[in-house]
Structures are given as structure tokens and as C-alpha cells.
Amino acid sequence: MADPQNTSTDKIAHLSATIDRLQKENAQLQKKARHADSANKAKSDFLAMISHEIRTPMNGVIGLSELLLGTDLQGQQKHFAELILTSARNLLTLINSLLDFSKIEAKKMVLDLAPFDLKAMLKEIMELYSLSGQQKNLAVVAQIDHQLSPSYIGDSYRIRQILVNFLGNAIKFTEKGEILLKVFLVESKENTDLIRFEVKDTGPGIIREKQGELFQPFTQLDGPSRLRYGGTGLGLSICAKLIELMQGAVGLNSKPGQGSTFWFQISLPVEQTGSPIVKQTTGKPVVENQGAGKKRTAAALKYKILIVDDEPTNRMVLRESLQRAGVEVVEAINGQEAAEFCMHSSFDLIFMDCQMPVVDGFESTTKILSLTKTSGKLPPPIVALTADATVTTQQRCHDTGMVDHLLKPLDFDELKRIVARLLPGLQQEIQGRHIIAKEEDSDVEKEALVVNPQSLEKLGQNIGDLTPVITVFLQTLNNRISEISQAVEAKDAGAIARTAHTLKGSSSQFGAEELAGLCRQMEEMGRSKTIAQAESLLLEIGRAADRLGETLVRTVERMSRHKPE
């Protein structure tokens, strides 16, 4: 008979040995996990670093291509330049995708929460993709729920990124039919709205077995379409991770031959009515520099701008863009030189590179703002130039005293936006982002930026021949502009509001959204009696009216050519 004491001792020894073995295995697993995490972090850091470094030469390629396309080129030269620009933009998209993917893998992706107008953002996206759809004879339409709130708090950049990916894919893989963007309120609870976004296409559809793979990184469907359309297979996986970060849900409904519907839904807090719209990054409000927005008359738009960058190509791209607008440009190659310039000269605006030898942009900004404060001068608005798109760097720029940031490679539309805010009246002189269109559709696409073709078509369906109506409108257009001009010259806020309201209404009839939008701004100025910038806005209204007149004249000519004899 076995000794119970010996049996118990054996069990304890066996248990102790098992515990020792498990502890050793656990230690080995922890060591392997640390090595895996370290390798993963090194990979992500390398991707982030190389993506950042590539942005500097990309700034030269894209910027110089944009400038080249703003010159007089022969047909073949323009075609080659547009091919260069298209390839560079595609490469930049790939770089951005790799950077986003590396941030997500390293768990460094942070949402930039701020109040935004969802309906306005959807309208901008639809204007862009309506033009893209026209190139393939696809109707791109939207159904937007009227119950959506005027303003939400969320990361509008990332929501836009997801919608752009969904719409871009829908247009890419659809050969005929239509693309429908549907946005609607699912439920509202405790000042938070659950919103669903759907992008439905009439493309080939996707078999059920392959649907789950689409949201995995570096995954594409097999078959001829993979070779035809290309891509990295990162877009949808990044979208899925962003939606997960927003604590939302994403999915796909599709059947072969019946199209696909990509959807996601997220909860967005409703911005409370009456609260000020303050941009939030990591919880701190952005402080606007009070030196921005100096008043200039229409006859004296001569600004002096300082460009600070150690890279000659970067300075050249920005210098050429600004000098074409008649701006006096001064250049500095480091932050120390910039501070010295500011000791002896005053500047209306400074573009400051963040990473430079000798003295970097952050230290230079601190010196310049301290210098102007000591001397009693009005501090110049300083805009950061950076290839680092992270929220941390953006927050550091703002904390240092910079009023905005411009990412490299230079986006000419972003440059115009910043200049519009800081130097009113000048942005119309700066070349915008070049629109690459099919040669036969280029005139129509440019006109679509001035007049919404859908609005014009709808008006024609309602009243028939548009020629008499357009003729009467063109006859009165100059008079309306003169009335607004007289009201601005007299500084009569009430008359400014009335005359701008009248032109806003008549131009809206033709889908002249550009002019109507500017008139709406002028009307709001008049109603709020804040007309200090009315002269600058009047210049924009005049140019928009000229573009509208030219577009409507061409429209009448086209209609007359197509009239039955």
C-alpha cells in the first residue's frame, strides 16, 4: 500500500516543477513579445521616417509641376507636365497611406476633434466627385438627411478621408450607372447623433467569400481588375482602422452583378448652439494671431512676405507662387537669419520651416514674437511649413505662436486658403491647384466650377429655352455689381446687405454657386455691420461675376448650335 505522505510529496514536487516550467515558458513568451513589439515599432518608425523624408523632394516635383502648368505650354508639353503631376500626386497618396498605416500599427494615430459643418463638407465632396463621375458618364448623386445637425464635433479630415476612399473606389470600379452617397440619422441620444454613411454603386459586385478580405491590409481581389486598376490594398484597411478608432462600425453589402454598398456609422456629439467654434487638437484651443488680416485697399495690395526654409527648391516653389501675385518676397535660409531680418524690417506674413540648421522654426518664431512684443510692433502672422502631418507637431506649432500650418508637398489650394484668411484680397491672384481633366472635357469642367450644371439643367426643364432668361440676367449683372460697389464705397452696411442679397438670389437661379456664396458672405457682413473687409470681398465678387458672364455666354452659344433648324 502506497504511503499517503510520499504520494502527497510527489504531487507537490510535480506541481512545483509544472509551475517552474510555466514560469520559464511565460518568460520566454514575454521576451518574444517584446522582440516582436520592438521589431514592429522599428518598422513603423522607419516607415514614418522615410515617408516624412520623401515629402521634401516631392514638394519640388509637385510644386514645380504646378508652376510649369501655369505657364504658356504647347499641347504636348502640357500633356507631359500633367502626366508628371498625376504620377507625383499618386506617389504622394501612396506615401500618405504608408504613413497612416505605420501610425495605426504603432498605435500613434490620434483623432483631431473639432467642430465642423458636416453638410458643407458633404457638399464639397460631391462637387469634386460629380466632376470625376462626368469623365466616365456616371451620375454621382447624394441623399442627405435634413435632420442632420448644423455642426458636429469630430475629426472631419478623417471622415472626409473615408468618404473619399469609398467614392473613389466606387467610381473606379463602376463602368455605367450611378453612384449614390446616402447620409442619414439613425438615432439621436443625449446630444449625440448616430449617423450612417452609405456609398452604393452599380459596379460588378463582390462574391461573399472575398468581402471580408477587402478590409485587410495589402489585400486586393484577384483577377483582371487587379492588374487594370492597381493600388496598394491599404485604403479600405486604413478606413476600417479609422472607424474603429472612432468607435464606429463598417461593412459591405454586395452581390455579383448587383453592385456594392460600402457603409459605416459613427456617433458624433452635436455642437451646442451658440458655443464658439474653436479648433481642438490635443485639447488646447488654437490662439489666432491678432496681427493677421491687415486692412489694405484695392489699389494697394502690395504685401511683403518672408519665406524661411533651408531647402532652395522649397523656397523657389513658394516664391514663384507669391511673386506671380505681385508680392514682395524676402528669403532666409535658417531661423537665425529670419530673426535678424525681422529686427530691421516688417513683414505682413512669414512662412516658417520647422526643421532647419542653426536655429529651427520653433525657436525662431519665439524670438520673432518676443522681439516684436518688446519693440511694440504688431506681430506678423507666422505659418509653419512642415512635412510632419502629426497632431503633435501641429499642436507644437500652435503652442509656439504660429497661426496656421502648410504641409509639404505644397497644396496650392491650401496656400490660397491661408492667404485668404491672413491677407484678404490676395488669394485670387495666387494660382490654385491645377485640375487635370480629359482634353475634350476641360472647358466643361472649368465651367462646372462656376455654374452647377445640374441646377442649370433643372432650370431648363422647368422653363424651357434658357436663352432669353440668361440674356436678361447678363444685361442686369453689371448694374448689380455697380450697386454693391456703391454701397461698399459709401460704407452703408444696410445697402450692402440688400444689394448682395438681390444678386445672391438671381445668381442662385442659374446654379452660380461661386458668386452666390460670395454674395452671401457680403450680405452677412452687411447684416452684422462688420464691413472692414468688404473692399477685398468686392474684388472677389467682381472676378466671379466676370467668370460667370463668360460661362453663360458660352452656354448660350452652345445652346444655339444645338437648336433644331
HUJO-V294643 format. One record per pair of residues at least 24 apart in sequence whose ideal C-beta (glycine too) atoms are under 7 Angstrom apart, sorted by sequence separation. I is the first residue (numbers start at 1). GAP is how many residues later the second one is. If there is no record, write none. Layout:
I | GAP
I | GAP
//
This chain:
178 | 24
302 | 24
303 | 24
304 | 24
305 | 24
306 | 24
307 | 24
308 | 24
310 | 24
334 | 24
335 | 24
119 | 25
177 | 25
215 | 25
301 | 25
303 | 25
334 | 25
335 | 25
339 | 25
62 | 26
176 | 26
302 | 26
304 | 26
306 | 26
335 | 26
338 | 26
342 | 26
496 | 26
497 | 26
500 | 26
515 | 26
518 | 26
61 | 27
62 | 27
174 | 27
308 | 27
173 | 28
174 | 28
335 | 28
339 | 28
343 | 28
119 | 29
170 | 29
174 | 29
335 | 29
339 | 29
342 | 29
496 | 29
497 | 29
515 | 29
58 | 30
62 | 30
118 | 30
173 | 30
308 | 30
338 | 30
350 | 30
352 | 30
354 | 30
496 | 30
497 | 30
514 | 30
515 | 30
170 | 31
173 | 31
346 | 31
349 | 31
352 | 31
354 | 31
167 | 32
306 | 32
339 | 32
348 | 32
349 | 32
350 | 32
351 | 32
352 | 32
353 | 32
354 | 32
369 | 32
494 | 32
58 | 33
117 | 33
138 | 33
166 | 33
170 | 33
318 | 33
347 | 33
350 | 33
352 | 33
473 | 33
493 | 33
515 | 33
58 | 34
117 | 34
118 | 34
163 | 34
349 | 34
351 | 34
362 | 34
366 | 34
116 | 35
121 | 35
125 | 35
136 | 35
306 | 35
365 | 35
366 | 35
383 | 35
496 | 35
115 | 36
116 | 36
138 | 36
365 | 36
493 | 36
512 | 36
141 | 37
143 | 37
148 | 37
365 | 37
473 | 37
115 | 38
116 | 38
125 | 38
129 | 38
133 | 38
145 | 38
147 | 38
214 | 38
362 | 38
484 | 38
493 | 38
496 | 38
114 | 39
121 | 39
125 | 39
132 | 39
138 | 39
139 | 39
140 | 39
141 | 39
142 | 39
143 | 39
144 | 39
145 | 39
55 | 40
113 | 40
116 | 40
138 | 40
145 | 40
491 | 40
54 | 41
113 | 41
138 | 41
211 | 41
306 | 41
381 | 41
507 | 41
113 | 42
125 | 42
129 | 42
305 | 42
308 | 42
510 | 42
112 | 43
211 | 43
304 | 43
305 | 43
308 | 43
310 | 43
51 | 44
111 | 44
149 | 44
304 | 44
305 | 44
306 | 44
307 | 44
308 | 44
309 | 44
112 | 45
303 | 45
308 | 45
133 | 46
303 | 46
310 | 46
488 | 46
51 | 47
111 | 47
310 | 47
488 | 47
51 | 48
206 | 48
205 | 49
207 | 49
205 | 50
352 | 50
459 | 50
488 | 50
47 | 51
48 | 51
205 | 51
459 | 51
47 | 52
173 | 52
204 | 52
205 | 52
204 | 53
205 | 53
308 | 53
485 | 53
48 | 54
205 | 54
206 | 54
294 | 54
456 | 54
484 | 54
47 | 55
48 | 55
126 | 55
205 | 55
351 | 55
455 | 55
456 | 55
173 | 56
203 | 56
308 | 56
455 | 56
172 | 57
202 | 57
203 | 57
454 | 57
484 | 57
44 | 58
201 | 58
200 | 59
201 | 59
451 | 59
452 | 59
451 | 60
481 | 60
44 | 61
122 | 61
200 | 61
451 | 61
452 | 61
481 | 61
44 | 62
199 | 62
450 | 62
198 | 63
199 | 63
450 | 64
481 | 64
40 | 65
41 | 65
198 | 65
449 | 65
197 | 66
196 | 67
197 | 67
197 | 68
477 | 68
196 | 69
165 | 70
195 | 70
165 | 71
194 | 71
195 | 71
477 | 72
194 | 73
195 | 73
349 | 73
165 | 74
193 | 74
349 | 74
192 | 75
193 | 75
348 | 75
474 | 75
192 | 76
309 | 76
162 | 77
192 | 77
193 | 77
191 | 78
192 | 78
474 | 78
186 | 79
191 | 79
162 | 80
162 | 81
470 | 82
158 | 84
470 | 85
470 | 86
291 | 87
291 | 88
291 | 89
292 | 89
467 | 89
289 | 90
291 | 90
321 | 91
289 | 92
318 | 92
467 | 92
317 | 93
466 | 93
314 | 94
321 | 94
166 | 96
450 | 97
451 | 97
450 | 98
451 | 100
325 | 101
450 | 101
162 | 102
326 | 103
325 | 104
447 | 104
325 | 105
324 | 107
447 | 107
282 | 109
321 | 109
424 | 109
281 | 110
321 | 110
284 | 111
292 | 111
425 | 111
428 | 111
286 | 112
424 | 112
428 | 112
281 | 113
282 | 113
154 | 114
281 | 114
289 | 114
425 | 114
153 | 115
288 | 115
428 | 115
101 | 116
152 | 116
153 | 116
152 | 117
152 | 118
153 | 118
152 | 119
151 | 120
303 | 120
149 | 121
303 | 123
301 | 124
301 | 125
298 | 127
292 | 129
293 | 129
296 | 129
292 | 130
293 | 131
101 | 133
104 | 134
111 | 134
97 | 135
111 | 135
109 | 136
97 | 137
101 | 137
104 | 137
94 | 138
97 | 138
100 | 138
97 | 141
115 | 156
115 | 162
114 | 165
114 | 166
113 | 167
112 | 169
295 | 237
298 | 237
297 | 238
298 | 241
67 | 250
60 | 253
64 | 253
67 | 253
59 | 254
63 | 254
67 | 254
56 | 255
59 | 255
60 | 257
59 | 258
112 | 279
110 | 281
135 | 303
135 | 306
134 | 307
131 | 314
92 | 317
131 | 317
56 | 331
55 | 332
52 | 335
52 | 336
63 | 346
66 | 346
62 | 347
63 | 347
59 | 349
85 | 349
59 | 350
86 | 350
58 | 351
59 | 351
85 | 351
56 | 352
55 | 353
55 | 354
82 | 354
70 | 361
69 | 365
66 | 368
//
